Amino acid sequence: MDILLLAFIPPLIWGATQFIDKFLVASFFEKKIGVLMLISTLIGLLVAPIIAFFQPSVLAIDPFAALLLMLNGSLMILYLVPYFIALKKQDASTIAPMFQMIPIMIMFLAFFALGENLTIMQLLASFLVIGGSAGIMLHFTKKGLTFDAKTLGLIALSSLFVAVNFVFFKFFALQYDFVTVSFWEYASFGLIGIFLYVFLKKDRIAMLKFMKQKGFWAVMINFINEALNIIALVIFTFVSLSAPVAIVSVLNSVQSVFVLIIGLFLTKFFPQYIKEDISRNRVIQKVFFIGVIIIGIMMINATL
C-alpha cells in the first residue's frame, strides 16, 4: 500500500473513535463520566501484560525511568477528563478541529523548554489555528451571537496534556524504544484504574451496578474503541518513520474533515445513535473554520 494512502488511515480511525466516544458518553455514561474513566483505564491491564510477554526486555529499565514513563503516561488518562466533559455538550465535529491546537502547543513547549526559535510564519499560523478553533465555538442563535469559551478551554487543557505527553514520549522513545515506552504508559493506565477502583468508592459502586445492568455492551464497545486507537497509533508511528513528518502532520489534520463527513452521514441515516447540528449555516461555519485550521497547520509544517 502506498505510504501516503496509509497515512490517511489513522485520522480516519481516530475520527470514527470520536463518535464511539460520543455514543458512549450520551448513551451509557452521561452522568457517569467517572465510571467511563475507570473502564477506559482497564485496557492497560490487558495490553501491558501482552507487551511484556512478547518483549520481556521492557521490564529491564531503571526504576526511576519507569516512574517517569508512567507519570508521562498518566497524562493520557488526564486528557480524557476535560475531553469527555466537553463531548457531553458539543458535537464531535465541533470538538475534533480544536485538537489541532496540539501541534501549536508542542511548538510553544519546544520554545519555552528547549529554547527553539519561533518565526513570524509560525506565530501567524498559530493565530490561524487558535482563531479557527475559537471560530467554531461561535454560535448564531435567535438571541444573538454566543461564544462557548468553556468548551474551548476544556479542549485547550486536554490538548495541553496530549502535547506534554507527546514531547516526553518522543524524548523517552529516543532513549529506549517505542515498545518500551508504550508498555510503561499502558502499565500506568492499569495502575490508575486500580487506584480509582480502590479509592473512589462512589465510582466503584456505580461501575459494579452499571456492569450488572448493561455494562457488557458498554465495555465491549469501549474495548473495540481502545483497540481501534491502538491500531491507529501503530499505523501512525509506522508512517511517521517512513514519510516526511510535515506531510504526515498535514494529512493527520484532515481528521476534522473525516469527523465532519462521518457526523453528517450518521445524523442523516442513524440519528437514533448520533445526532449533530447539520443545519446549512452550521455546516458552512465548520467547513470554513476547519479550512482556516488546516491552512495554519500547513503553514507551520512549511517552516519545518
N, C-alpha and C positions, 0 to 999 in steps of 0.2 A: 504494500500500500504506500502511495506517495506520502512523504513525511508531512507536507503541508495539509493534505487532506486529513491525515491522522490528527493534526493539531486542532482541527475543528471538533473532535470528539469530546475532549474534556469540558469545554464550555457548554456543549450541548447536554452532556450528562449533568453537569452542575446546574444548568438551567432547569432540567427536569426535577432534580432533587429539591429545588426550592419550592416547587409545587407540592411535592410529597411533604415537605416541612409544613407548608401552609395547610394541607389537608389534615395532618396530624394535629396541629395546633387548633384548628377550627372544629374538627370532628371529635377528638378524644381529649385534648388537653387544654381547652380554652381557659379553664380555671385551675389547671394543674400543671403549670409550667415547670414547677419543681420536680414533679413526677417524670415529665418528659426528659428533663435534665438527667435525672437519676437513671432512667432507662438508656439514654444515649451514651452514658459512660460505660455501660456494660460491655460494649463492643471491645473495650480494652482487655477485659478478662478473657475474651476469646482469641483476639488477634495476637496479643503479646506472647502467649504460650506457643502458638503456632510458629511464630518467627523464631523463638528460642529453640524450638525442636529442630527446625531445619537449619538454623545457623546459631549454634550454641556460643560462638565466639562473641556474640553481642553482650554476653554477661561478663566478659573479661576486660572490663574497663575500670578506671579509678572510681571509687565510691563517690567522691566529691563531684566528679564529672557526671556520673549517673544522676546525682541530685540536681545538678544544673539542667541537665537534659529534661528531667521530669518537671522541674519548675517551668521551663520553657513550654513543655507540652501542656501544662495546665492552662496556659493562655488560650489554647484551642477549645477548652471547655468554657472558660470565662466568656469568650466571644459570643457563645450561644445565648447567654442571658439577655443582653440588650437586643440581640437579633430576634429571638423568639417574642420578646415583648413588642418590638416594632411590627413583627409579622402578624400579630394578633389584630392590629388595627389598620394595616395597609396592604394593598395588593402586592403580590410577589413581583410583578413587573414594575412596581414603583420602588421596591427595595433593591432589586438587583443592580440597577445602574449606579446606585450610590456606593456600592462596594468597589467601584473603580477609584475611590479615594485611597485604596490600599497602596498602589504604586506611588501616589503622591506622598503618603506618609512615610513609605520606605525611603524615598528620596530625601525628605527632610530629616529623618532619623540618621541617614548617612552623613548629612550636612553637619548636624549637631554632635553626633557621636564619633564620626570618623574624619571629620574635617574636610569632606568633599565639597567642591565648589558647586554653586547654583548659578546657572546662566539666566539671562533675561528671557530666553526662549522657554526654559523650564518653569520660571515663575509665571510667565504668561499662560503656559499650558496648565499649570496648577490652578490658576484663576478660572480657566475654562472648565476644568473637571469639577471643581468645587461649586462654581456658578451653575453648571449644568445639574449637579446634584440638588442644589437649592431650588433650581427652577422646577424640578419635578415635584417638589414639595409645595408648590403654589397650587391652590385650589380656587377655581372660579365658581362661586355659588350665587344664588339669588340675593343673598345678603351682602355680596361683595367678594373681595379678594382676601383669602386667608392663607397663612403660611404655617405649615406643620414643623415648627422648629424642634419639637420634642423628638419626633421620629428621625429627623436629620441628625440630631445629637446622639441618639441611640446607635444609629448605624456608623456614625463617626467613631464612637467609642469601640464598637465591635470591630471596625476596620483597623483601629489602632492596635488592638490585641493581636489581630492577624498579622499586621505589619511587623510588630516587635517579634512575634514568633518566627516570621519568615527570615528576618535578619539574623537571628541567633541560630535558627535551623541551618541556614546556609553556612554560617561560621563553624558550627559543630560538625556539619557534614564534610567540610574540608579537613577537619581534624581526624575524623573517624571515617564513616561512610554512611550512605543513605539508609541502609537497612538497620544499622546500629542505632542511629538517631531515631528512626521510626519506632523501633522496639521500645525505647525508653519513653517515647511520647505516649504510646499505647499503654504502657505499664502505668504511666501517670493517670491516664483515663480510668483504668481499673481501680487504682488506689483511691482516687477521688470518689468513684462510685461506692466503694466500701465505706469510706468516711461519711458520705452523705447518708448511706443506708443505716449506719450505726448511730450517728449523732442527730440526724434530722428526723425525729420521731414522727412528726406530723406527716411528712412526705413519705416516710416508710409505711405508715399505716394506710395512707391514701393509695400508695402503689400496690400494696398487697390486696386491698379492697378492689382496686381497679383491675388487677390481674384476674381476680376471681370472676368479675363481671364480664369484661370484654377485652381483657389485656392481651390475649393470644394474638388477635389480628393486629392490634396496635404494635406489639413487639415485633411481629413478623414484618410488618410494613417498615418499621424503623430499622430493622436489621437489613432489609433489602436496600433501604436508603443509604445506610452506612457502607454497605458492600459496594454500591454504585460510586460513592465518594472515594473509596479506596481504589477502585478500578480507574476512575478519572485521574486520581493523583499519580498512579503508576504510569499511565499513558503520558500525562503532562510532564512527568520527570524524564521519561524516555525522549520525548520530543524536545524538551529543553536542552538535553545533552546532544541532540542530533541536528538542531536547527538554530539559526541566529536568535539570540534572546529577544531582540527587538521585534522580529516577526512573530515569535510565539506570544509575546505580550500583546501585540496589536490584535492578533487573532483571538486571544482569550477575552479581549474587551467586547467581542461580538456576543458574549454570553447574554448581555442585556437585550440584544435583538432576538435571540432564541427564546428568552423568557417572555418577551412581548408576544411573539408569534404563538408560543405554546399557550399563553394565557388567553389569547383571542380564540384559539381552537377549542380549548377546554370550556370556556364560558359559552361558546356557541353550541357545542354538542354535548357537553356534560356539566350543565350548570348546577346539578344536584351535588356535585363534588367541589367544583371550583367556580366561583363567580366573581369576575373582576369588572371594573368600570371600563366598558368598551364603547362609551359614547364617542362620537366623532371628534369632538373638541379635545377630550382627554387623550385619545389615541394620538392625535396630531401633536399635542403638547409633549407626550412621552417620546415620540419619534424625533421631534426637533431637539429636545434636550439630550436624548441618547446620542444623537449625531454630534452635538457640541462636546459631549464627554469623550466620544471616540476620537474626535479631532484633537482634543487635548492629549489623549494617550499617544496618538501618532506623533504629535509634536515632541513629546518627552522622549520617545524612542528614537526620533530623528537626531537627538543630541547624544545618544549613546555611542 
